[in-house]
């Protein structure tokens, strides 16, 4: 079957029909085809807008990921400190001693104060004091384990232990404390997470 003859020519386009009666539009000039192809591409302004949107979305995702990571780190610190306190309570009960008498120090974290202790060397006195206290407490507990992974907090700092109970004698009723230096690596700053440890025996 032959196609119907071309019916009309308008605006540089030839309008016709197929044998089945379906209309079609055919380009008369290659120039028009180039113009249409160019129109289908992205302009510079459109590309800049897309890039800007991607940048904003990336920033939002980055902030969200950091927030989730920070919460996870604090959750890990909380779990480790709670485990340490449980071990300290058992150790004081079994040894009938204060933490100060068990660790041999009245301030294990004194060497860690007023400086950034993230990723300090293992030979640093701050680190060695903490490892000594950790080892002495775990050894004295006899039956309790699980503190070997507490050498550093999630930000790379040794934990800070301050043995206060009866440091100045029997009337001294300050509690021992254990804390993480937090993201900034400096003890006794607002981003710390710390707890008081119960007395080894009733304090007057």
C-alpha positions in Angstrom: 0.0 0.0 0.0 1.3 3.4 -0.9 1.5 6.2 1.7 -0.7 9.2 1.2 0.8 12.1 -0.5 2.2 14.9 1.7 -0.7 17.1 2.7 1.0 20.4 3.8 4.2 22.0 4.5 4.4 24.4 7.5 7.1 26.1 9.5 9.9 24.0 7.9 8.2 20.7 8.8 6.6 18.2 6.4 3.4 16.7 7.7 2.2 13.3 6.3 0.8 10.0 7.3 1.8 6.3 7.4 -0.2 3.7 5.5 -2.0 2.9 8.8 -3.1 6.4 9.0 -0.7 7.4 11.8 0.6 10.9 11.5 4.3 11.7 11.7 6.5 14.8 11.7 9.7 14.8 9.7 12.4 17.4 9.8 12.8 19.3 6.6 16.1 20.9 7.5 19.2 19.5 9.5 19.5 22.9 11.1 16.2 22.4 12.9 17.3 19.0 14.1 20.5 20.6 15.7 18.4 23.2 17.4 16.1 20.7 19.0 19.0 18.5 20.2 20.7 21.6 21.7 17.5 22.5 23.5 17.3 19.1 25.1 20.7 19.6 26.9 21.3 21.3 30.3 22.2 25.0 30.4 25.0 26.3 32.6 22.5 27.8 35.1 20.7 24.5 35.4 24.0 22.7 36.0 25.0 25.2 38.7 21.6 24.8 40.4 22.0 21.0 40.4 25.5 21.3 41.8 24.3 23.6 44.6 21.5 21.2 45.6 24.0 18.3 45.7 26.3 20.4 47.9 23.5 21.3 50.4 22.3 17.7 50.6 25.9 16.5 51.2 26.3 18.9 54.0 23.0 17.7 55.6 24.1 14.1 55.3 27.5 14.9 56.7 26.0 16.6 59.8 23.6 13.7 60.3 26.3 11.1 60.1 28.5 12.9 62.6 25.6 13.2 65.0 24.9 9.5 64.8 28.6 8.7 65.3 28.8 11.0 68.4 25.7 9.3 69.9 27.3 5.9 69.3 30.5 7.0 71.0 28.8 8.3 74.0 26.7 5.1 74.3 29.9 3.1 74.2 31.5 5.2 76.9 28.4 4.9 79.1 28.5 1.1 78.8 32.2 0.9 79.6 32.0 3.3 82.6 29.0 1.3 84.0 31.1 -1.9 83.7 34.0 -0.3 85.4 31.8 0.9 88.3 30.4 -2.6 88.8 33.9 -4.0 88.9 35.1 -1.3 91.3 32.2 -2.1 93.7 33.0 -5.8 93.7 36.7 -5.2 94.1 36.2 -2.9 97.1 33.9 -5.4 98.7 36.3 -8.4 98.2 39.4 -6.5 99.2 37.8 -4.5 101.9 39.7 -1.5 100.7 39.1 1.8 99.1 40.1 2.3 95.4 43.0 4.6 96.6 44.4 1.7 98.6 43.9 -0.8 95.7 45.5 1.4 93.0 48.1 3.0 95.2 47.3 6.4 94.0 45.1 9.3 95.3 44.7 10.8 91.8 45.4 8.6 88.8 44.2 11.2 86.4 46.2 14.1 87.8 48.8 13.6 85.1 46.1 13.9 82.4 44.6 17.2 83.3 44.7 20.6 81.5 45.8 19.2 78.2 44.6 17.2 75.2 45.1 13.5 75.9 43.8 12.1 72.7 46.1 9.5 71.2 48.9 10.2 73.7 51.9 7.9 73.7 51.7 4.7 75.8 54.8 5.9 77.6 53.0 9.1 78.8 52.4 9.2 82.6 48.7 9.8 82.0 48.3 6.6 80.1 50.6 4.5 82.3 48.7 5.7 85.5 45.4 4.7 84.0 46.7 1.3 82.9 48.2 0.7 86.3 44.9 1.5 88.0 42.9 -0.6 85.6 45.2 -3.6 86.1 45.3 -3.3 89.9 41.5 -3.1 90.1 41.0 -6.1 87.8 43.6 -8.2 89.6 42.1 -7.4 93.0 38.6 -8.3 91.8 39.7 -11.9 91.3 36.6 -13.0 89.5 35.6 -10.0 87.4 36.9 -9.5 83.8 36.0 -7.4 80.9 38.0 -4.2 81.5 40.9 -5.0 79.2 39.3 -3.1 76.4 39.0 0.1 78.4 42.5 1.4 77.7 41.1 4.4 75.7 37.8 5.9 75.1 36.3 6.1 71.6 38.1 9.4 71.0 41.5 7.9 71.9 41.9 9.3 75.4 42.7 7.2 78.6 39.8 7.3 81.1 40.3 9.5 84.1 40.1 8.0 87.6 40.3 10.2 90.7 40.5 8.2 93.9 39.0 10.6 96.5 37.5 8.4 99.2 39.2 9.0 102.5 42.2 10.5 100.7 42.7 12.9 103.6 41.6 10.5 106.3 38.5 8.8 107.6 36.3 11.9 107.6 37.0 12.6 103.9 33.7 11.6 102.3 34.4 12.7 98.7 33.5 10.0 96.2 35.8 8.5 93.7 35.0 9.5 90.1 35.6 7.9 86.7 35.2 9.9 83.4 35.8 10.2 79.7 37.4 13.4 78.4 34.9 13.4 75.6 35.4 14.6 72.0 37.8 17.4 72.8 40.2 15.1 74.8 40.4 17.5 77.8 39.2 16.3 81.2 36.8 18.3 83.3 35.3 20.1 80.4 31.5 20.3 79.6 31.7 17.5 77.0 32.9 14.9 79.6 30.9 11.9 80.6 31.6 10.8 84.1 30.1 9.1 87.2 30.7 8.9 90.9 31.6 5.5 92.3 29.8 4.4 95.5 31.7 4.4 98.8 33.5 1.2 99.7 31.9 1.5 103.2 29.5 3.9 104.9 31.2 7.3 105.2 30.5 9.4 108.3 
